[in-house]
Amino acid sequence: MDNPLRSPVASSPPEPACGRRRRSRRPRRLVRVLVALVVLGGALGAVWLALPGQRRPARPTAPGVPGAPGKEVALRALTAGVPAALSGLSELIADRQRRVRAAPRDARAWAELGSAYVERGRRTADPADFPAADRALRTSLRLGPERNADASTALAALAVARRDFPAARTWAEAAVKAAPRRGTAYALLIEACTGLGDHKAVGRTLDRLLKLDHSPAARARAAAVYRDRGWREDAEAQVADAVASATAPAERAAYLEQAGQYAWERGALDDALRCFGAALRLDPALRDAEAGRARTLASLGRTEEAVRAYGRALGPRPRPEHLLELGELYESLGREEQAEDAYERVRERAGQDAAAGVDDELVLGRLEADHGDAESAVGRLRAEWRLRPATEVADALGWALHRDGYDEEALEFVTAATDPTKGGGVRNALYEFHRGIVEGGLGMSGAARRHLEQALRTAPSFSPLWAPDAAEALDELGEPVPADAPAGVDVAAEFTAPSF
């Protein structure tokens, strides 16, 4: 039986640690061409949209329904499980509010209203939309409890946005049962299983999704799974196909942002910058793309530009993870007061999110581990691990344990985050750095050197705060002891681990 995680366009395993790539079934040249399309196609599309006289004629407004095109496009996007433009979402919400006032027993209108609230809250990082979405969707279920796939799918999306992955899995499974041929439900189930660290279920569900759905959204979801497995070329090929196939500007921008993130993770900073720029030209409200641009500028050493870009990404309702990144950029620049202010804002925003049911324990744990109380971080992240034993939580908990002085237990978790046999296939420079430092603290100099080198090889500027520390720790390890070194040399005893 075929491995359900194999890409339909390439089936190369992760690159060997030495960096020599195994041959993929898809020719490398074609992969490079497809990845280039991410940048070229998105950029040219954005330029085309901006040229006067070159836009497609606006679709006629439906008779008697002001603004019908925007809300109709938004509804089609929500039904397909793809990003929708904020203007269209606002039109759709206003229209469905009028509808449920006029016909309060219309279960479908309540489901569409709730779905629009979920997407708007996700896009704007406004947690106030999530309780409103919850009420609308549960009203829809009360009015139409039998096979209400619209409400179940939207409740799964709401749970994913809140990072309540157990609930997301329950609702996504209900949606699959109600509409077994709807690709959106399978995509949400994949997100839920990824958040829970259930890698086998991710593989099975992706296989089912790709048999049903060949849309750009399905390709983008496959790309995310391949990225998590460390199949970088396959992931980039899939997201390039998604960019080339997407038609709506908001959808194409989202896939360009995804491509930019993948380029940044492998240290291709110029490619990342082009992808994020093209995404923002298509959808200036895409704050994840602005944050990605800021992250890339920081990696390029263009720190003042990065600070300004973070300012645009944060907006009136900043995401806690973006505030944490900005704080670490300030700290790397020696701007301690501004860094502390950013860290305090992380805590404030996380409190606002918690009131709306959003789980920010992971970002709070990372914040406390590096910039607060490591013991508190361990407590938070242990509880989070019990709820969702995912790769990102394993890394954060392992690092918090190291910061709190428990390297032996830390090693178990940072290994789980970086060992493909334990589910940690993603090639993430920060995870490799964490593992290298933990191994160094335990006197495992060879392993520490290997993982620190891997971190800097994967993305030499993976963090303005931590990449310099990775290089310093690697220098302190020195060169490997030659195989013909005199017997009795105790390398571990001669190694003093750097304190981080």
N, C-alpha and C positions, 0 to 999 in steps of 0.2 A: 504493500500500500504506500502511496506517495506520502511524503512528509507534508502535513498541511501548512507548515511554515515556509515551504519553498516558494520563492517568488516565481510567478509565471513567466518572468522575463530573464531571470538569472537565478542561479542556485549555488553561488559561491559561498563557502563557509567563511567564518571570521578570518581576518588576516592573521598569519602567524606572528608571534611576539617579536620575531626578528625584523618584521616590517616587509618581508618579501611576500607579495600577493600571489595567492593561488589563482589559477586561470578560471575565469567565470565562463559559463556557457554562452552568455551574451558577449560578443567581442568588446574589448575594452574601448575601441574607438567609438563604437556606437554609444556606449555608456557615457563617454566624455561629451559626445554630441548632445545627448539628451540632457545632461547636466547643464551644458551651455545654454540650452533652450530655456532653462529656468530663468536665467538672467536676460538673455536676448529677447525671448518671447514676451516676458513680462514687461521689460523696459520698452520695447517697441509698441506693445499694446497700450501702455500708459501714454506714450508720446502720441500715438494715433488718436487716442481719446481726447487729447488736449488740443489737437490741431483744429483751428476754426474751419468750418465747412466740411469736416471729414467725419463727423459723428453720424450715426444712423439716425434716421428720423424718429422722433419720439412716437411711442405707441399711442394711438388715440385713446383718450379717456373714455371709459364706458359711459354711455348716455345716462345722465342723471346721477352719476356716482362720482363726485369730485375726488380727484387723487387716486382713482382706481388702479392705475398701473403700479404705483409704489407699493400699495398694500398687497396687490396680487403677486407681485414679484417676491415680496417678503414671505407670503404664505407658501408659495411654491418652494422657496428656499428652506423654510422650516420643515415642510413635508419631506423634502429630500435630505434633510439633516446637514445642510451646508450653511455657512455664514450668510446673514442677511444684512442689508444696509440699515443703518440706524434710522434714517428718514422713513424708509418703508415700514420698519417696525413700529415707529410712532403712529403712522397712519393706520396700520393694522390694529394696534391696541385701541386707538380711539374708535375705530369702526366696530370692533367686537364689543367694546363697552356699550356702545349704543344698541348693538344687537341684543345683548343679554338683558339690558333694561327693558327692551321692547318684547323679548321672548325669553323670559327667565328659565324656561325648561328646555332650552336648546343645548343639549349636551355637547354637540360638536363646536358650537360657538364658544362655550366655556373652555373647551380643550384648546381651541386655537388662541383664545385670549391668554390662557396660562402658558402656552408654548412661546408666545411672543414675549411675555414677561421674562421667561427664563433666558431667552436669547438676548434681550436688552440688558438684563442684569449681568449676564456673562460678559457682554461686550464692554459695558461701561464700568464694571466692577462696583456697581451700586447694589449692595445687599438688600436694600429696601424692596426691590422688585421680587425677591424670592418668596417672602411670605405671601405676597399678593398672588404669585404664580401658584403656590401650594393651595391656597383657598379656591382659586378658579378650577384647578385640575381635580381637586377632590369633589367639588360641586359637580363637575362633569361626570365623574365616576358614580356619584350618588344618583344622578339622573339617568345615566346609561351604563349600568354595571356590567352588562354582558359584552364581552369581546370589544371593549373600548380601547383599541390599539392607540388611538391618538393621545388619550390621556395617559395611558401607561408609558408610552414612549416619552412624552414630555416629562413625566415624573422621574423617569430614568435619567433624562438630561438634567433635570433639576438636582437630583442626588449627585450626579457627577460634578456639577458646578459647585456643590457644597462639599465635595470630597467625602461624601457618605457612601463609600463604595459597596458595603453590604446592601444598603437599600437600593442602590443603583442596579446591582445584580438582580435583586428580586423583581424590580419593576421592568428591567430589560427582558428578563425571562418571561414575564407576563405578556409583554408586548410581542415577543417572538411567537408565543403560543397563540395570541389573538390574530397576528398577521404574519404567518411564517414565511412569506415571500417579500417582506419589507426590509430592505437593506439597512435602513436607519437603526432599527432595533438591534440588529447584529453588531453594528458599529458601536453602539452604546454598551452592549454586553462585553465587547472586547475591552472598552475603556474600564468598565467595572472590574473585570477579571485581572487586567493589568494592575489596577490600583490595589487589588487584593493579593497580588503576587502569585496568582494561579496561572502559571505559564502554559500548562497543558490545555487548560480550557481556552486560553487565548488562541492557541494553535488550531484547536477544533473549530472554534467559532469563525476564525478568519477563513478557514477552508470553506465553510458553509457560505460565508458572505461572498467570497469570490466566485462561487458557483452561481450565485443569484444575481450579482451586481457587478457591472464593469464600468461604473460611473467614475468620474474624477474623485468623488468623495471616497469611494471604495479603494481606489488606488492610494489616496493620501493616508487612509487608515492602514493599509498594508505597509506603506512606507514607515509609519510609526512603529509597527511591530518589527519590521526588519531592522530598524535603527536600534530598538531595544535588544535585539539579538546580536548586534555588532556587524550586521551584514550591510556595510556602508554603501557599497556600490549599488546593491539592489534597492536600498532605500532611496538613494538619489535618483535612480532610474525611474522608480515609481512616482516620486513626487514631481519629477520633470514631466512625466506623462500627464499627471494631474493638472499641472500648470498649463500645458499645451491644450488640454481638452476642456478646461473650464471656460464658461462663457460670461457669467456675471462678474462684474468688477470686484465685488466683495469676496466672492468665492476664490477667484484667481489670486487676489491679494493674500488671502489666508494661506494658500499653498506656497506662494512666494516667501511668506514669512517662515513657513516650515522649512523650505529649502535654505533660506538664510541661516536658520538655526543649525542645520546640518553642516553647512559650510563653516560656520564659526566653530563648531565642535571639532572639526578636523584641522583647524588653523588656517583655512583658506579665507583670510580676512577681506581681501579685495572682492572676492566672489560674494561673501556674506553682505558686504556693504552695498553692492549692486542689487542684490535680492531684496534687502530691506528697503532700499530707496525706491525700487520699482513697486513694491507692495504699497508704500505710502503714497505714491503718485496715483495708484488706483483707488486707495481707500485711506485718506488722511486721518480717519478716526481709529485706525488699527493700532492701538497703543502697544500691543506686543511687538509689532514691527518697529515702533519708535524705540522701545526698550532694547530690542535686538541691535538696532543701529547704535544706540548709546554704548552697549556692551562691546560692540566691535570697535568703535572709536577709542574706547578705553584700552582695548588690546593693542591698538595701533599707536598708543602713546599720545593721542590727540585728546588729552584729558579735559581741557576746558570745553571743547566741542561736546564731549561726552556728558559733562555736567549739564550743559544746556539741553541736550537731547533727553536726558533723564527728566529734566523739568517738564518738557513737553509730554513725555510718556506718563508722568505721574498724574497730571491734571487735578481736578477737584477731588477725585476719589482714588487715591493711589493704591496700587496693589502692594501688599506687604512685601512680596518677594522683590519688587522693583525698588522699594525703599531700602531694603537690606543691601542690594547691590550698590545703590548710590552711597549709602553709609560706608561701605567698604572701600569704595573709590575715594571718598573724602579721607578716610583713615590712611590709605596708601599715600595720599598727598600731604599728610601731616596736619590736616584740618580737623583736629580732634573735636572741637565744639560742634561743628556742623555734622560730623559723624554721629556724635551722641544724640543730636537732635533727630537725625534720620532714624536711629535705632529706637528712640522713644516713640516716634511716629509709627514704627512697625507695630509696637505694642498697642497703641491707640487704635490703629486700623484693624488689628486682629480682634480687639474687643468689640468693635462695631460689627465685624463679620460674624463673630460668635453669637451675637444677639439675633442674627438672621439665620442661624443654623449652619454657618460655614465653618469648616474645620481648617484652622491655620496652625495646628499644633506642630506640623513639620517645620514651617518657617520660623516659628517661635523657638523650637528646639535648636535649630541651627543658630539663631541669634544668641540664645543664652549660652550655647556651647563655646562660642568664639568671643562674645562681647558682653557676657553677663555672668550668670551662675551656672557652672557646668553641672553641678549636682541637680539643680532644677531641670536642666536640659535632659539629663538622663531619665528623670522621672516622667517628663512629658513624652519622651520618645519611646520609652518602654510601653507606656499606655497606647501610643500610636501603633507600635509594632504588633500589639495584641489585636488591634482592630484591623490593621492592614499590613501584613508582612511583605511589603513591596521592596523593590531594589533601592529606591531612593530613601526609604525609611531605614533600611539596613545600613546604608552608608552613613546617614546622619546619626543613628544610634551608636554605631561603632566609633565615630569620631568624638561624640560626646563622652563615651566611656573612656576614650584615650585622654581627653581633656580633664576628666575627673580622676585620672590616675589608675585606670583599670585596663591595662594594655592587653592582658591575656584574654579577657572576655571581648575586648574591642576587636581583636584579631578575627574572631569568629564572624562578626558582622561585616567588617570591611572586606573580608574574603568573600562572603556571600554576595556583596555588591559588585565584585569584580571577576568572579570565577564563573565562566559560562556553564559549567556543570552544575552550579548552584542557582542558576537563573540570572546571574549578573553579567550578561553578555555585552551590554552597552559599553562602548569605548568612551569613557568620560574621564577627562584629565584630572578633575577634582577628586574623583573616587580613587584613581590610581595614586594621587598625591597622599590622600589619607591613608591608604594601605601602606605605602612606602614609609611614612612617618611612624605608624604603629609598629611595623616590622623592625624599623631602626631602634625603637624604644625597647624592643625585646632582644636586641643583639643579633637579629637576622640580617646581617649586613648585605649578603648577596641578594636576597629577595628584596630588601629595601632599595638597593641600588637599581635593580631591574624595574621596579614599579615607579620609582622617581624618574628614571630615564623615559619610561613609557609615557608618563604624564607630560613631560616636556616635549616628547616627540609627537604626541597626539595633538597638543595645542600649546605651543611655547608660551603664549600669553593668556592662559586660561583664566587668570584672575589678577587684577592689579595688586591685590593684597597678598595672595598666596603663591603665585608663580615665582616671585623672587625668593620666597622661603624654600620652595622646592629646589631651586637651583643652588641655594646656599647649603641645604641639607645634603644634596648630592656631592657638592665640593667637599664637605666635611667627611663624607664616607671615603673619599680618596679612590685610588685605582684598585681594581680587584687584585687579590694576592695571586701571583703566578702559580701555575700548577706545580712547578719545581721548587717552591719555597721550602726552606728548611723545616723539618718536622718540629712540632712543638709550638709553632706560632699560633697564638690564640687571637684570632682576628676579632672575635666578639668582645674580648676583654679590652682590646685596644680602641674599640669604637665607643665614643661618647655621643649618645643621641642628642640631636638638637632639641631644645624645649620649645614646643609650640602649644 
